[in-house]
Each structure stands twice: as C-alpha cells, then as structure tokens.
Amino acid sequence: MKIILKKQLEQLHRNHKQNATNLTPEIGYVRTPVKPVVKLFGGSSCTWLLTELNPESNIAFGLCDLGHGTPELGYVSLAELEAIKFPPFGLPIERDMNWEADKTITEYASESRTLGYIKA
C-alpha cells in the first residue's frame, strides 16, 4: 500500500505552497489553519496527522504523536516515516484509508494537549 495517495500528495503540496506565502519579516511564519490531509499510524500508539509537504525537501508538517503522551506540532521527514519498521514483526507505517478530518490541525492539537494523545 502506498503511504500517501497521489491526490493527497497534491493537496499536501498545495497547502505547503499556500503557507510558504505567509512568511513575513515582522511576524515570521504564520500557518493557515487547515484540516489535515492524511492520517498515518503505526506501532501500538503512533499517529501523524499531516497538513502539508515540501516537495523539494520531502519534509511534512503536522501533528505528531509517538505514544509518549505529548503530541506536538512539528516537522517530520516523509522518507524516514516510510523507512520505519515496527518490532517485532517489522510492520510499516500505514495510512488510515477511511479517515477524513473533521477539524483543523489547530483544533486537533488543542484537543490532543488535553488528552495526551491524538483523537482522530
């Protein structure tokens, strides 16, 4: 299974392009609060909700939860995610094929800080 579909990649790239235009010297980098495009998961409790992807660096932005009770907004390498194999069986990260965002990334992040995990 492909980790991210072509349609999702195109939306992630569009979101990156839109946010790249929001860089100003006075304010810095201001993200437009968009809904996550894709939900990835793996292991027993790791979850990633991705909103954008830089097509040049293959670095994504989103809400990341490694299962330690501290989900955070940040950057993650798509190549590194694709290379992860979870023990003991070496299973890869998967895409939640039926998931569709019903909140913005800001709303998911706020909720996850309270809960200690991503509820999506």
C-alpha positions as a printed Julia matrix, in Angstrom:
120×3 Matrix{Float64}:
   0.0    0.0    0.0
   1.25   3.48  -0.84
   1.71   5.53   2.32
   0.15   8.62   0.67
  -2.05   8.71  -2.42
  -1.29  10.99  -5.38
  -4.4   13.1   -4.69
  -3.31  13.55  -1.06
   0.25  14.45  -2.1
  -1.08  17.13  -4.42
  -3.16  18.64  -1.59
  -0.2   18.49   0.82
   1.92  20.34  -1.78
  -0.81  22.96  -2.32
  -1.04  23.54   1.44
   2.73  23.97   1.61
   2.7   26.47  -1.22
  -0.12  28.43   0.43
   1.71  28.53   3.78
   5.04  29.43   2.15
   3.47  32.72   1.05
   2.62  33.54   4.69
   6.24  34.28   5.64
   6.68  37.88   6.74
   9.68  39.58   8.41
   7.51  41.22  11.08
   5.52  38.18  12.15
   7.53  35.18  10.97
   5.93  32.04   9.62
   2.16  32.06  10.14
   0.32  28.89   9.15
  -3.19  28.95   7.78
  -5.24  26.6    9.98
  -6.2   23.85   7.54
  -7.65  20.4    8.03
  -5.15  17.54   7.99
  -4.96  15.75   4.65
  -3.81  12.32   5.77
  -3.67  10.23   8.95
  -0.78   7.8    9.34
  -0.36   5.33  12.16
   1.95   2.56  13.27
   3.2    0.54  16.18
   0.85   0.39  19.11
   0.19   4.11  19.52
   1.99   6.33  16.98
  -0.12   8.75  14.93
   0.65  11.51  12.43
  -1.89  13.98  11.02
  -0.17  15.74   8.12
  -1.27  19.07   6.66
   1.5   19.97   4.21
   4.57  18.61   2.45
   7.5   20.49   0.96
   8.01  18.81  -2.45
  11.69  19.82  -2.56
  12.78  18.51   0.85
  10.09  15.85   1.38
   9.54  17.29   4.87
   5.96  17.3    6.13
   4.27  19.41   8.79
   1.57  18.14  11.08
   0.56  16.86  14.48
   2.8   14.0   15.6
   2.22  11.58  18.47
   4.88   8.97  19.23
   2.78   7.46  22.03
   4.55   9.14  24.96
   1.63  11.36  25.98
   3.0   14.53  24.4
   1.61  15.07  20.88
   3.14  18.1   19.2
   3.01  20.13  16.02
   6.2   19.83  14.04
   8.12  18.62  11.03
   8.79  15.05  10.0
  10.68  13.51   7.1
   8.37  11.5    4.86
  11.34   9.35   3.8
  12.03   8.49   7.46
   8.39   7.61   8.07
   8.42   5.32   5.04
  11.58   3.59   6.35
  10.2    2.79   9.83
   9.56  -0.86  10.61
   7.91  -1.56  13.97
   9.07  -4.55  16.01
   8.58  -7.39  16.49
   7.23  -8.13  13.0
   8.72  -5.23  11.02
   5.36  -3.71  10.12
   5.46  -0.37   8.28
   3.5    2.81   8.93
   0.04   2.67   7.39
  -2.43   5.21   6.09
  -5.91   5.21   7.59
  -7.78   4.67   4.33
 -11.22   5.66   5.63
 -10.24   8.67   7.73
 -11.36  12.18   6.89
 -10.57  15.24   9.03
 -13.48  16.95  10.73
 -11.42  19.68  12.47
  -8.5   21.95  11.69
  -4.99  20.95  12.72
  -5.15  23.64  15.43
  -8.27  22.06  16.91
  -6.73  18.57  16.85
  -3.57  19.94  18.51
  -5.51  21.71  21.26
  -7.57  18.62  21.99
  -4.51  16.35  21.97
  -2.69  18.52  24.53
  -5.6   17.99  26.92
  -5.98  14.27  26.23
  -2.29  13.35  25.9
  -2.94  11.61  22.57
  -4.45  12.34  19.17
  -8.13  11.51  18.95
  -8.82  11.25  15.24
